[in-house]
């Protein structure tokens, strides 16, 4: 992801992560499984896993905006 990650984008992703059901884990390739709280921590740190989560969330939101999820 070459875009600069703003605090607003981080807040949006953290908010969306907050909607995950309790106990839900997300798998990030070979990096392993992460709880909602762990993902929030990574997003706030802006580390590699956090940037990946942000990238995935932004791709999803762009796809929704373009309507490509409904084709």
N, C-alpha and C positions, 0 to 999 in steps of 0.2 A: 504494500500500500504506500504510494508515494505522496498522498495528500497529508497535509499537516492535520493532526488530530486535535480538535479544539475541545475545550472544557464542556461546551454545549453538547458536542457529539458524545463525549464520555458520559455525561449526565443522561442523555437519551438512551444509550445502551444499558447503563446501570438500571434505569427505570424499566426498560423492557425485560432485563434479566429478573427484576423483582416480580414479574408476572409468572415466572416459572413455579410450578407446584412444589410444595415442600418435599424434600427428599429426592428430587429429580437430579440426575447427573447428566452431564453433557460430555461426550467423547470428542477429544480434539486430536484426531489422527494418532500418531505414535506417542504423543505427549501424555496420553492417559485420560482418565475420567475426572471431572471436576464438579464440585457442588456449586450451587448458586453463589454462595458466599465466597468461595475460592475464585470464581470467575469475576465477581465484582472487584475483589482485591487485585486481580491481574489487570483488569481494565483501568482501575484507578492508578496503578503503578505505570501503566503504559508499556509493559514488557512485551515480549514476543507473543505470548499466549493472549494477552489483553488486546494487542493489535489485531491478532487473527479473529478474535471474537467481534471486534469492532468492524472489521472488514466483512465478515459474514453477515452481520446485522445490516450494514449499509447496503450490501448487495441485495438482501431480501427486501429492504424498503424501496430500493430503486426498481426492483422487479414488480413490486406491488404498484408503484406509481405508474409504470409503463404498461401495466395490465398483462404482462407476460405470464403471470401465475394463473390467469384465467383462461388461457387459450387451450 
